[in-house]
């Protein structure tokens, strides 16, 4: 007995107890029946028992006469008891009943074998029956450790799915996984288990193979049904079912293991394999007992039948996310692809297979345009319902790819007279793409359609969007602002100091409430499937555009299952001032795997974090990853925030040309909508920042005018941004009013723009002539920025060998203050004193004083020596 075999006995329930009983039997005869399916370790345990008996001077015999009549201590060991005929089982039962010697037997379960049941009953009276069961998912890893192997949790779970926990299959899979690289573990397991299954099938009774072909369909193993399908007597079928269930390849649910399907089909041959399954289908259809899963597996195996195809199509709409698989199976079973193309495309779109959705739906649109007498038409013209569904499918794909203009073109072509009950989806797409007149025409058709569960949520979204892009009477709200000087307003393009009037705030707030209500309702699961974003995502982006990050967080609450939730959560954190949380969230997102719209949002937040952190290297990397996407997407209301962030990034890196087409498209979009404040304010703020970054005052005036107009109409968000923009323009002209800058910075911070607020205060401090005022503004900048600044995290690096005690440099924490350590990190990055001051919100002169103090404290005689000593002290290993 090998060491591994001994260790592996720990996974066999009761094995240790049996061995212990045999060891301390003191000559008294014992009776044990070990029962389990093929491959569960019966023979392994019998080998251990033989070795244990020999070690105690007991002769283990497989011959019944020798065991019963021989001299000296003997034990009868019988394996594969289920293969004995009835007379031999009777003799074995008599030996058990006699109690003349120790009897240890192993068998597979055969509940319909009367002689075997009699033997089992006798053993239960005289000794014990030990049941060996398959390993559970949680048992795979401990079993591997017993065999001296280690596998990752994911590989262990996959092994259980492939083998159903049968010990011999698990050993084959573990051996393969342990012999390959970590990234090839899954493939190695699948190949090994398939080979294991093929070996077992090669030694399987040919009559049993057809039973396994039925088990491959998930139809279960019913003796009466199998008798009809296989054309054999019921008594024979009962034995075959026992053999199948006692084997290693059929699960407890009577389903053939997936790795065994292909080898079984090869062994039987396609013709015989499909013949068995066709007979099963016929039987099930005749009795009305065909079930969804069985029908699906039959079609995927290659069984073709019109009734099977019709059955699958009828059930596809009832299975939710699995509808795509059902339509594929229906087509494989013989359904007309053109007849099911629209529903198949819709299922593909819902499943995220956009390429398949377009491939199936676009020919439907082409047939709608073909003349009736066209000779090259590929099929009949679609019905109005199918046409509307095809448009919705294609438009949804383009919208999720951030090509809202294409989606809008489709709905414009369809028209309000043909859109039918899908009017809300069309109106939503048209509002988001800046076509309010056409959207209103679609909404006007709503009176002809009832507000069903399927349409109520999409109608709510369309209505909410309408309120954000149109005007109407609302309650008046006063925004407290410091006194405004007419001359200063004129310098910045603001020519009126009249008190602001609210013209749309209530409408927008009610729109947000409606969107959040729609997001939290329990409406139809597919109600939003054709939209680019869910109602929660639209509400979140709307709140962020309005300068309400806290409300945006409320909109996301309870929407953790929304696929856009992580990226949107990062936006909420970044624009809410918590950049560390945003960075942590994005570190868990695989940007490359996101659809284009989500990828655009992800690149926008990554670029925004790098820009706010002042890390030019990170900013360059973020831009390099983002700009290839800019040629694939288009502008719409939901893309304004990432376009703005990427615009500022491009300007910072002197590569504005790559993003200008999107920027111009965004301007045109907002122009068509008459610059709705709820969506436009944030973009106009980006435009002001872009003009400042380029040093182009002329480009600053248009967005400043638009913010002024919105502020004059009573929009509080626009008023805050307009006031900040005015102070920024005056600062560029060398005119700084510390009180006004302070008030503007505080209000910017209050709406989540903490980085902008801190930058405004710090830049003003560099311009103002009064040193006391400059100090106050720098302190304000530090205070605001401290609430949002990412925490510095050390990079884990191998520790170098420690120098001798007399040469060891004192730890940095014992020499430098916290502020000096920050300066040291930035000095090692190669930043200038002014750049360090801008990063830390202190003056360049103060940075110079800090560097001089550092040199004195560590005794550096030159700049090169300063840098070397700082690195030796452990600096330069932080992410700033």
C-alpha positions in Angstrom: 0.0 0.0 0.0 1.5 3.3 -1.1 1.7 6.3 1.2 -0.7 8.3 -1.0 -3.3 5.6 -0.8 -3.1 5.5 3.0 -3.5 9.3 3.1 -6.4 9.3 0.6 -8.3 6.9 2.9 -9.2 10.0 5.0 -11.7 11.0 2.3 -13.6 7.7 2.6 -16.2 8.0 5.4 -15.9 5.2 8.0 -12.7 3.7 6.4 -10.6 4.4 9.6 -13.3 2.8 11.8 -13.4 -0.4 9.7 -9.6 -0.7 9.8 -9.6 -0.1 13.5 -12.2 -2.8 14.1 -10.3 -5.3 12.1 -7.1 -4.5 14.0 -8.7 -4.9 17.4 -11.0 -7.8 16.6 -9.0 -10.2 18.8 -9.9 -13.2 16.5 -13.6 -12.5 16.5 -15.1 -12.7 13.0 -16.4 -9.4 11.6 -18.7 -8.7 8.6 -18.4 -5.6 6.4 -20.0 -4.7 3.1 -18.5 -1.7 1.4 -21.0 -0.2 -1.1 -20.5 2.6 -3.5 -20.6 3.6 -7.2 -17.8 2.9 -9.5 -14.7 4.9 -8.8 -15.6 5.9 -5.2 -12.6 4.0 -3.7 -14.0 0.5 -2.8 -11.0 -1.3 -4.3 -8.6 1.1 -2.6 -10.2 0.4 0.7 -10.1 -3.4 0.2 -6.4 -3.2 -0.6 -5.8 -1.4 2.7 -7.9 -4.0 4.5 -5.8 -6.9 3.0 -2.6 -5.2 4.0 -3.9 -4.6 7.6 -5.0 -8.2 8.0 -1.7 -9.6 6.7 0.2 -7.4 9.2 -1.7 -9.1 12.0 -1.2 -12.6 10.7 -4.6 -13.1 9.1 -4.7 -14.7 5.7 -6.9 -12.9 3.3 -8.6 -15.3 0.8 -10.8 -14.6 -2.2 -11.9 -18.2 -2.4 -14.9 -19.0 -0.2 -14.0 -22.6 0.4 -10.4 -21.8 1.4 -11.5 -19.1 3.7 -14.1 -21.2 5.4 -12.2 -24.5 5.7 -8.6 -23.5 5.8 -6.5 -23.6 9.0 -5.3 -20.6 10.9 -6.9 -17.1 11.1 -8.5 -16.4 7.7 -10.7 -13.7 6.2 -12.8 -13.8 3.1 -12.3 -10.7 0.8 -14.7 -10.4 -2.1 -14.6 -7.5 -4.6 -17.3 -6.7 -7.2 -20.0 -8.7 -5.5 -22.6 -7.3 -7.9 -21.1 -9.4 -10.7 -21.7 -12.7 -8.9 -24.6 -14.9 -10.0 -27.5 -15.9 -7.8 -26.0 -19.2 -6.5 -22.7 -17.5 -5.6 -24.5 -14.8 -3.8 -26.5 -17.4 -1.8 -23.2 -19.1 -0.8 -21.8 -15.7 0.3 -24.9 -15.0 2.3 -24.6 -18.3 4.0 -20.9 -17.6 4.9 -22.0 -14.3 6.4 -24.8 -15.9 8.4 -22.4 -18.7 9.7 -20.1 -16.3 11.4 -17.2 -18.7 11.0 -14.7 -16.1 9.6 -14.3 -12.4 8.9 -16.0 -11.4 5.7 -15.3 -8.1 3.9 -17.1 -7.5 0.6 -17.4 -4.6 -1.9 -20.2 -4.0 -4.3 -21.9 -1.4 -6.4 -25.5 -0.5 -5.5 -28.1 -2.6 -7.5 -31.4 -2.0 -5.6 -33.4 -4.2 -8.0 -31.2 -7.3 -7.5 -33.1 -9.4 -4.9 -30.1 -11.7 -4.1 -27.9 -8.7 -3.5 -30.5 -7.1 -1.3 -30.7 -10.3 0.8 -26.9 -10.3 1.2 -27.0 -6.6 2.3 -29.7 -7.3 4.8 -27.7 -10.2 6.3 -24.6 -8.0 6.5 -26.6 -5.3 8.3 -27.7 -7.8 10.9 -24.3 -9.4 11.4 -22.0 -6.4 10.9 -22.0 -3.1 9.1 -22.7 -1.7 5.6 -20.3 1.1 4.8 -21.6 3.6 2.1 -18.9 5.4 0.0 -20.2 8.5 -1.6 -18.8 11.0 -4.1 -16.8 14.0 -2.9 -18.6 17.3 -2.4 -17.3 20.6 -3.7 -15.8 21.5 -0.3 -14.0 18.1 -0.2 -11.9 18.5 -3.4 -9.3 20.7 -1.9 -8.7 18.6 1.3 -8.7 15.5 -0.9 -6.0 17.1 -3.1 -3.9 17.9 0.0 -4.1 14.3 1.1 -2.6 13.3 -2.2 0.1 15.9 -1.8 -1.4 18.4 -4.3 -2.6 21.9 -4.2 -5.2 23.4 -6.6 -6.8 26.9 -6.6 -10.4 27.1 -5.5 -11.7 27.9 -9.0 -10.0 24.8 -10.4 -11.3 22.6 -7.5 -14.9 23.8 -8.3 -14.4 23.1 -12.0 -13.2 19.6 -11.2 -16.3 18.9 -9.2 -18.5 20.1 -12.0 -16.7 17.9 -14.5 -16.6 14.7 -12.3 -19.5 15.1 -9.9 -17.0 14.2 -7.2 -16.2 10.6 -8.2 -12.9 9.8 -6.7 -11.2 8.3 -9.7 -12.2 11.2 -11.9 -11.0 13.7 -9.3 -7.7 11.9 -9.1 -7.3 12.1 -12.9 -8.2 15.8 -12.9 -5.9 16.7 -10.0 -3.0 14.8 -11.5 -3.4 16.8 -14.7 -3.9 20.1 -13.0 -0.8 19.6 -10.8 1.3 18.8 -13.8 0.5 21.9 -15.8 0.9 25.7 -15.3 -1.6 27.6 -13.2 -3.2 29.4 -16.2 -3.7 26.0 -18.0 -5.3 24.2 -15.1 -8.9 24.3 -16.4 -7.9 23.1 -19.9 -5.8 20.3 -18.5 -8.6 19.2 -16.2 -11.1 19.1 -19.1 -8.8 17.0 -21.2 -8.0 14.6 -18.4 -11.6 14.1 -17.4 -12.6 13.5 -21.0 -9.9 10.9 -21.4 -11.0 9.3 -18.1 -14.6 9.2 -19.3 -13.5 7.7 -22.7 -11.6 4.9 -20.9 -14.7 4.0 -18.8 -16.9 4.0 -21.9 -14.6 1.7 -23.8 -15.1 -0.9 -21.0 -18.9 -0.4 -20.8 -21.5 -3.0 -21.8 -22.7 -2.1 -25.3 -26.3 -2.4 -24.2 -25.6 0.2 -21.6 -24.4 2.8 -24.0 -27.9 3.6 -25.4 -29.1 4.1 -21.8 -26.3 6.7 -21.4 -27.4 8.3 -24.6 -30.8 8.9 -23.0 -29.1 10.2 -19.8 -27.3 12.7 -21.9 -30.6 14.5 -22.6 -31.4 15.0 -18.9 -34.7 13.2 -19.5 -34.2 10.9 -16.5 -34.1 7.1 -16.5 -37.7 5.8 -16.3 -37.9 2.0 -16.8 -41.2 2.0 -18.8 -40.1 4.8 -21.1 -36.7 3.3 -21.7 -38.3 -0.1 -22.5 -40.3 1.6 -25.2 -37.3 3.8 -26.5 -34.8 0.9 -26.5 -37.2 -1.8 -27.5 -36.2 -4.3 -24.8 -38.0 -6.0 -21.9 -38.6 -4.1 -18.8 -36.6 -6.5 -16.6 -33.6 -6.0 -18.8 -34.1 -2.2 -18.7 -34.2 -2.2 -14.9 -30.8 -4.0 -14.7 -29.4 -1.5 -17.2 -30.7 1.4 -15.1 -29.0 0.0 -12.0 -25.8 -0.4 -14.0 -25.9 3.2 -15.2 -26.6 4.6 -11.8 -23.9 2.5 -10.2 -21.4 3.7 -12.7 -19.2 6.8 -12.5 -20.6 8.7 -15.4 -24.2 9.3 -14.4 -25.0 11.9 -11.7 -27.5 11.5 -8.9 -29.9 13.4 -11.1 -29.6 10.7 -13.8 -27.6 13.1 -16.1 -24.6 12.0 -18.1 -21.5 13.9 -17.2 -20.8 16.6 -19.8 -17.2 15.4 -20.5 -18.6 11.9 -21.4 -21.0 13.1 -24.1 -18.6 13.6 -26.9 -16.8 10.2 -26.3 -20.1 8.4 -26.0 -21.3 9.9 -29.3 -18.1 8.9 -31.0 -18.3 5.4 -29.6 -22.0 4.9 -30.7 -21.7 6.9 -33.9 -23.9 9.8 -34.8 -26.5 7.8 -36.5 -27.1 5.4 -33.6 -26.8 8.2 -31.0 -29.4 10.5 -32.7 -31.7 7.5 -33.4 -32.0 6.9 -29.7 -32.7 10.5 -29.0 -35.2 10.8 -31.8 -37.1 7.8 -30.3 -37.0 9.5 -26.9 -38.4 12.8 -28.4 -41.2 10.9 -30.2 -42.1 9.2 -26.9 -42.1 12.4 -25.0 -44.1 14.3 -27.6 -46.7 11.5 -27.8 -47.1 11.5 -24.0 -47.0 15.3 -23.6 -44.1 15.0 -21.2 -41.4 16.9 -23.1 -39.6 19.3 -20.7 -37.7 22.5 -21.5 -34.2 21.3 -20.6 -34.6 18.0 -22.4 -35.9 19.7 -25.5 -32.9 22.0 -25.4 -30.4 19.2 -25.1 -32.0 17.2 -27.9 -31.9 20.1 -30.3 -28.3 20.9 -29.4 -27.4 17.3 -30.0 -28.6 17.6 -33.6 -32.1 16.2 -33.4 -34.3 17.9 -36.0 -38.1 17.9 -35.8 -40.7 20.6 -36.6 -42.5 20.0 -33.3 -39.3 20.3 -31.3 -38.5 23.6 -33.0 -42.0 24.9 -32.3 -41.8 23.8 -28.7 -38.5 25.6 -28.2 -39.8 28.8 -29.8 -42.8 28.8 -27.6 -40.8 28.4 -24.4 -38.0 30.9 -25.4 -39.9 33.9 -24.1 -40.5 32.3 -20.7 -36.9 31.6 -19.8 -35.5 35.1 -19.5 -31.7 35.3 -19.9 -31.6 31.8 -21.6 -33.8 32.9 -24.5 -30.9 33.2 -26.8 -29.8 29.6 -26.3 -33.4 28.5 -26.9 -33.7 30.3 -30.2 -30.3 28.9 -31.4 -31.5 25.5 -30.5 -34.8 26.1 -32.3 -32.9 27.0 -35.4 -30.8 23.9 -35.1 -34.0 21.8 -34.7 -35.3 23.1 -38.0 -37.1 26.4 -37.3 -37.1 28.9 -40.2 -34.4 31.5 -39.2 -36.2 34.3 -41.0 -39.4 33.6 -39.1 -37.7 33.8 -35.7 -35.0 36.4 -36.7 -36.5 39.4 -34.8 -37.2 37.5 -31.6 -33.8 35.8 -31.8 -32.1 39.2 -32.3 -34.0 40.6 -29.3 -32.8 37.7 -27.2 -29.3 38.2 -28.4 -29.3 41.9 -27.5 -30.7 41.2 -24.0 -27.9 38.6 -23.6 -25.2 41.1 -24.6 -24.4 39.5 -27.9 -24.7 42.6 -30.0 -23.0 41.3 -33.1 -25.6 38.5 -33.4 -28.4 40.9 -32.7 -27.3 43.2 -35.5 -26.7 40.3 -37.9 -30.2 39.0 -37.4 -32.2 42.3 -37.1 -30.7 44.4 -39.9 -31.9 42.1 -42.7 -35.4 42.6 -41.3 -35.0 46.3 -41.7 -33.7 45.8 -45.2 -36.8 43.7 -46.2 -39.0 46.5 -45.0 -37.5 48.8 -47.6 -37.5 46.3 -50.4 -40.1 46.8 -53.2 -42.9 44.2 -53.2 -41.8 42.9 -56.6 -38.1 42.8 -55.8 -36.5 39.5 -57.1 -33.7 39.5 -54.6 -35.8 39.8 -51.5 -34.8 37.2 -49.0 -38.2 36.9 -47.3 -41.6 38.5 -46.8 -41.9 42.1 -45.5 -41.9 42.2 -41.7 -45.1 42.9 -39.8 -45.4 46.3 -38.0 -44.7 44.7 -34.7 -41.6 42.9 -36.0 -40.3 46.0 -37.6 -40.6 48.0 -34.4 -38.9 45.3 -32.5 -36.1 45.1 -35.0 -35.6 48.9 -34.8 -35.6 48.7 -31.0 -33.0 45.9 -31.0 -30.6 47.7 -33.5 -31.1 51.0 -31.7 -30.4 49.5 -28.4 -27.1 48.0 -29.6 -26.0 51.3 -31.2 -27.0 53.2 -28.0 -25.0 50.8 -25.8 -22.0 51.3 -28.1 -22.4 55.1 -27.4 -23.5 55.8 -31.0 -26.8 57.4 -30.0 -27.0 59.3 -33.3 -27.4 56.0 -35.2 -30.0 54.8 -32.8 -31.9 58.1 -33.3 -31.7 57.8 -37.1 -33.3 54.4 -36.9 -36.2 55.7 -34.8 -36.5 58.8 -37.0 -36.8 56.5 -40.0 -39.4 54.3 -38.3 -41.5 57.4 -37.4 -44.1 58.0 -34.7 -46.8 56.4 -37.0 -45.0 53.0 -36.9 -43.3 53.0 -33.5 -46.4 51.5 -31.7 -46.1 50.6 -28.1 -42.3 51.2 -28.3 -42.8 55.0 -28.4 -41.1 55.5 -25.0 -37.9 53.8 -26.0 -37.8 55.9 -29.2 -38.5 59.1 -27.3 -35.8 58.4 -24.8 -33.2 57.8 -27.6 -34.3 60.9 -29.4 -34.1 63.1 -26.2 -30.6 61.8 -25.4 -29.4 62.5 -28.9 -30.8 66.0 -29.0 -33.9 65.6 -31.1 -36.6 67.0 -28.8 -39.2 67.7 -31.5 -39.2 64.2 -32.8 -39.2 62.8 -29.3 -42.3 64.9 -28.5 -44.0 63.5 -31.6 -43.3 60.0 -30.3 -44.6 60.9 -26.8 -47.8 62.2 -28.3 -48.6 58.7 -29.5 -48.6 57.5 -25.9 -52.4 58.0 -25.6 -53.0 55.1 -27.9 -51.2 52.6 -25.7 -52.0 51.4 -22.2 -49.4 51.9 -19.4 -48.7 48.2 -19.1 -46.0 46.7 -16.8 -43.8 46.3 -19.8 -43.9 49.9 -20.9 -44.5 51.9 -17.7 -40.8 52.1 -16.7 -39.6 53.1 -20.1 -42.4 55.7 -20.3 -41.3 57.1 -16.9 -37.7 57.5 -18.2 -38.9 59.2 -21.4 -41.1 61.6 -19.4 -38.3 62.4 -16.9 -35.9 63.2 -19.7 -38.5 65.4 -21.3 -38.7 67.5 -18.1 -34.9 67.9 -18.1 -34.6 69.3 -21.6 -37.7 71.4 -21.9 -38.8 74.6 -20.0 -41.9 75.4 -18.0 -43.1 77.4 -15.0 -41.6 76.4 -11.7 -41.4 77.8 -8.2 -39.0 80.6 -7.7 -35.8 79.9 -5.7 -33.4 82.6 -4.5 -29.7 81.7 -4.4 -27.7 83.8 -1.9 -24.6 85.2 -3.6 -22.2 88.0 -2.6 -22.9 91.4 -4.1 -22.0 91.5 -7.8 -20.2 94.4 -9.4 -21.6 95.1 -12.9 -18.2 96.0 -14.3 -16.6 92.8 -13.1 -19.5 90.8 -14.5 -19.0 92.5 -17.8 -15.3 91.6 -17.9 -16.3 88.0 -17.7 -19.2 88.2 -20.1 -21.9 88.7 -17.5 -23.8 92.0 -18.0 -26.6 91.7 -15.5 -26.6 91.7 -11.7 -30.3 91.1 -11.5 -31.3 88.5 -8.8 -31.6 85.0 -10.3 -34.9 83.4 -11.0 -35.6 79.7 -10.9 -37.0 78.5 -14.2 -36.6 74.7 -14.2 -35.2 73.4 -10.9 -38.4 71.8 -9.7 -39.0 70.1 -13.0 -35.5 68.6 -12.9 -35.8 67.5 -9.3 -39.1 65.8 -10.1 -37.4 64.1 -13.1 -34.7 62.8 -10.8 -37.3 61.5 -8.4 -39.1 59.7 -11.2 -35.9 58.1 -12.5 -35.0 56.8 -9.0 -38.5 55.5 -8.5 -38.3 53.7 -11.8 -34.9 52.2 -10.8 -36.3 50.9 -7.5 -39.5 49.6 -8.9 -40.1 45.9 -9.5 -41.3 46.3 -13.1 -40.7 44.0 -16.0 -37.1 42.8 -16.2 -36.8 43.6 -19.9 -38.3 47.1 -19.7 -35.0 48.9 -20.0 -33.1 46.4 -22.2 -33.0 48.6 -25.3 -31.8 51.7 -23.4 -28.1 52.7 -23.3 -28.3 53.0 -19.5 -30.7 51.9 -16.8 -32.9 54.4 -15.1 -30.6 54.4 -12.2 -27.6 55.2 -14.4 -29.4 58.0 -16.1 -30.5 59.4 -12.8 -26.9 59.2 -11.5 -25.4 61.0 -14.5 -28.1 63.6 -14.4 -27.4 64.3 -10.7 -23.7 64.6 -11.4 -24.3 67.0 -14.2 -26.5 69.0 -11.9 -23.7 69.2 -9.2 -25.5 67.0 -6.8 -23.1 64.0 -6.1 -24.9 63.1 -2.8 -28.2 62.7 -4.7 -26.3 60.7 -7.3 -25.2 58.3 -4.6 -28.8 58.0 -3.5 -29.8 57.1 -7.1 -27.2 54.3 -7.2 -28.2 52.9 -3.8 -29.8 49.5 -4.1 -28.6 49.1 -7.7 -25.5 46.9 -7.1 -26.6 44.4 -9.8 -26.6 47.1 -12.4 -23.6 46.3 -14.7 -22.7 50.1 -14.8 -22.8 50.5 -11.1 -19.0 50.2 -10.4 -18.0 52.8 -13.0 -20.8 55.1 -12.0 -19.9 54.7 -8.3 -16.4 55.8 -9.2 -17.8 58.9 -10.9 -19.9 59.7 -7.8 -16.9 59.4 -5.6 -14.6 61.5 -7.8 -17.1 64.3 -8.3 -18.2 64.1 -4.7 -14.6 64.7 -3.6 -13.6 61.2 -2.4 -10.9 60.5 -5.0 -9.4 57.6 -3.0 -12.7 55.7 -3.0 -13.0 56.4 -6.8 -9.5 55.0 -7.4 -10.2 51.9 -5.2 -13.4 51.2 -7.1 -11.7 51.6 -10.5 -8.8 49.3 -9.5 -11.4 46.5 -9.4 -12.8 47.2 -12.9 -11.6 45.4 -16.0 -11.9 48.4 -18.4 -11.0 46.4 -21.5 -14.0 44.0 -20.9 -16.6 46.8 -20.7 -19.0 47.8 -23.5 -18.0 51.0 -25.3 -20.3 53.3 -23.4 -19.1 52.0 -20.0 -15.5 52.1 -21.3 -15.9 55.8 -22.2 -17.2 56.5 -18.7 -14.3 54.4 -17.2 -11.6 56.2 -19.2 -13.2 59.6 -18.2 -12.9 58.8 -14.5 -9.4 57.4 -14.8 -8.2 60.5 -16.7 -10.0 62.7 -14.1 -8.3 61.0 -11.2 -4.9 61.3 -12.8 -5.5 65.0 -13.6 -6.6 65.7 -10.1 -3.7 63.8 -8.6 -1.2 65.9 -10.7 0.6 62.7 -11.9 1.6 63.5 -15.4 2.8 59.9 -16.0 -0.5 58.4 -14.9 -2.3 61.1 -17.0 -0.4 60.1 -20.1 -1.1 56.5 -19.6 -4.8 57.2 -19.0 -4.9 59.2 -22.2 -3.0 56.6 -24.2 -5.6 54.0 -23.2 -8.5 56.3 -23.9 -8.0 58.0 -27.2 -8.4 55.0 -29.5 -12.0 54.8 -28.2 -12.8 58.3 -29.2 -13.1 57.3 -32.9 -15.7 54.7 -32.0 -18.2 56.7 -29.9 -20.4 59.7 -30.4 -21.8 62.5 -28.2 -25.1 62.3 -26.3 -26.3 63.7 -23.0 -25.0 60.7 -21.1 -21.5 61.1 -22.5 -20.9 64.8 -21.7 -19.1 64.2 -18.4 -16.4 61.8 -19.8 -16.0 63.9 -22.9 -15.4 66.9 -20.7 -12.8 65.1 -18.6 -11.0 63.7 -21.7 -11.1 67.2 -23.3 -9.1 68.7 -20.3 -6.7 65.7 -20.4 -6.1 66.2 -24.1 -5.4 69.9 -23.6 -3.0 69.1 -20.7 -1.1 66.7 -22.9 -1.2 69.0 -26.0 -3.3 66.6 -28.0 -6.7 68.4 -28.2 -7.2 67.5 -31.9 -8.1 63.9 -31.1 -11.1 64.9 -29.0 -12.3 68.0 -30.8 -14.9 66.2 -33.0 -16.6 64.9 -29.8 -16.4 68.3 -28.2 -17.9 70.0 -31.2 -20.6 67.3 -31.4 -21.4 67.9 -27.7 -21.7 71.6 -28.3 -24.0 71.0 -31.3 -26.1 68.6 -29.3 -26.6 71.1 -26.4 -27.4 73.8 -28.9 -30.2 71.7 -30.4 -31.6 71.4 -26.9 -31.2 75.1 -26.1 -28.6 74.3 -23.5 -30.7 72.7 -20.8 -29.0 73.6 -17.5 -29.4 70.2 -16.0 -27.1 68.7 -18.6 -25.2 71.7 -20.0 -23.9 73.4 -16.9 -21.2 70.8 -16.2 -20.1 70.8 -19.8 -19.9 74.6 -19.9 -17.7 74.4 -16.8 -15.4 72.0 -18.6 -15.3 74.5 -21.5 -14.3 77.3 -19.1 -11.6 75.1 -17.7 -10.4 74.2 -21.2 -10.2 77.9 -22.2 -8.2 78.7 -19.0 -5.9 75.7 -19.6 -5.2 76.9 -23.2 -4.9 80.5 -22.1 -7.6 81.5 -24.6 -10.0 84.1 -23.0 -12.0 84.4 -26.3 -13.0 80.7 -26.0 -14.1 81.3 -22.4 -16.8 83.9 -23.1 -19.4 81.6 -24.9 -19.7 79.1 -22.0 -19.6 81.9 -19.5 -22.5 83.6 -21.3 -24.5 80.4 -21.2 -23.9 79.9 -17.5 -24.8 83.5 -16.9 -28.1 83.0 -18.7 -28.9 79.9 -16.7 -28.0 81.6 -13.4 -30.1 84.6 -14.3 -33.0 82.2 -14.9 -32.6 80.9 -11.3 -30.5 77.8 -11.7 -28.4 77.6 -8.5 -25.8 75.2 -10.0 -25.2 77.5 -12.9 -24.9 80.5 -10.5 -22.1 78.8 -8.5 -20.2 77.9 -11.7 -20.8 81.3 -13.2 -19.5 83.0 -10.1 -16.4 80.8 -10.0 -15.8 81.4 -13.7 -16.0 85.2 -13.2 -13.5 85.0 -10.3 -11.2 82.9 -12.5 -11.3 85.4 -15.4 -10.6 88.3 -13.0 -7.7 86.3 -11.5 -6.2 85.8 -14.9 -6.4 89.6 -15.4 -4.5 90.0 -12.1 -7.6 91.1 -10.1 -8.2 89.0 -7.1 -10.8 89.7 -4.4 -9.9 87.2 -1.6 -13.4 87.3 -0.1 -15.1 86.6 -3.4 -12.6 83.9 -4.3 -13.1 82.3 -0.9 -16.9 82.3 -1.3 -16.6 80.9 -4.8 -14.2 78.2 -3.8 -16.4 77.2 -0.8 -19.5 76.9 -3.1 -17.6 74.9 -5.6 -16.6 72.5 -2.9 -20.2 72.3 -1.7 -21.3 70.9 -5.1 -18.5 68.4 -5.2 -15.9 70.2 -7.3 -13.3 70.2 -4.5 -10.4 69.9 -6.8 -11.5 72.8 -8.9 -12.2 74.8 -5.7 -8.8 74.1 -4.3 -7.2 75.0 -7.6 -9.1 78.3 -7.8 -7.9 79.2 -4.3 -4.3 78.2 -4.8 -4.0 79.9 -8.1 -5.5 83.1 -6.7 -2.9 82.9 -3.8 -0.1 83.1 -6.4 -1.6 86.2 -7.9 -2.8 88.2 -4.9 -0.3 90.8 -3.7 -1.2 90.7 0.0 0.9 87.9 1.7 -1.7 87.5 4.5 -4.4 87.0 1.9 -2.2 84.6 0.0 -1.6 82.6 3.2 -5.3 82.5 3.9 -6.1 81.3 0.4 -3.4 78.6 0.5 -4.8 77.4 3.8 -8.3 77.3 2.3 -6.9 75.3 -0.7 -5.2 72.8 1.6 -8.3 72.4 3.8 -10.6 71.7 0.8 -8.1 69.4 -0.9 -7.4 67.5 2.3 -11.0 66.2 2.1 -10.5 64.7 -1.3 -6.8 64.1 -1.7 -5.9 60.4 -2.2 -4.0 58.8 0.6 -0.3 58.0 -0.1 0.2 54.2 -0.3 3.6 52.6 -0.1 4.7 50.3 -2.9 5.8 46.9 -1.7 9.4 46.3 -2.7 12.0 43.7 -1.7 14.0 45.0 1.2 17.6 45.4 0.4 20.3 43.9 2.6 20.8 46.0 5.7 24.1 47.9 5.8 26.4 47.6 8.8 25.1 49.5 11.8 27.7 52.3 11.4 26.6 52.9 7.8 22.9 52.5 8.2 20.9 55.7 7.3 18.5 56.9 9.9 14.8 56.1 9.1 13.0 59.0 7.4 10.4 59.2 10.0 13.0 60.0 12.6 14.6 62.8 10.6 12.0 64.6 8.5 8.6 66.1 9.4 5.5 64.9 7.6 5.5 68.0 5.3 9.2 67.5 4.5 8.6 63.9 3.6 5.9 65.0 1.1 8.3 67.5 -0.4 11.1 64.9 -0.6 8.8 62.5 -2.5 8.0 65.2 -5.1 11.6 66.3 -5.4 12.5 62.7 -6.3 9.9 62.8 -9.0 11.8 65.6 -10.6 9.2 68.3 -10.1 10.1 72.0 -10.0 9.5 74.1 -6.8 6.5 75.7 -8.4 5.0 72.3 -9.5 5.6 71.0 -6.0 3.9 74.0 -4.5 0.9 73.6 -6.8 0.7 70.0 -5.8 0.8 70.7 -2.0 -0.9 74.1 -2.2 2.0 76.0 -0.8 4.2 78.7 -2.4 7.3 77.9 -4.4 9.3 79.9 -1.8 8.0 77.7 1.0 9.1 74.6 -1.0 12.5 76.1 -1.3 12.7 76.6 2.4 11.6 73.0 3.0 14.3 71.6 0.6 17.0 73.7 2.3 15.9 72.4 5.7 15.9 68.8 4.5 19.5 69.2 3.2 20.6 70.6 6.6 18.9 67.8 8.5 20.4 64.9 6.5 23.7 66.6 5.8 23.6 66.6 2.0 26.2 68.8 0.3 24.8 68.9 -3.2 21.6 68.2 -5.1 22.9 64.8 -6.4 23.9 63.9 -2.9 20.5 65.0 -1.6 18.7 62.7 -4.1 20.9 59.8 -3.3 20.5 60.2 0.5 16.7 60.6 0.2 16.5 57.3 -1.8 18.7 55.6 0.8 16.3 56.8 3.4 13.4 55.0 1.7 11.9 57.9 -0.2 10.8 57.5 -3.8 8.8 54.3 -3.0 5.4 56.0 -2.6 2.6 56.4 -5.1 1.8 60.1 -5.1 
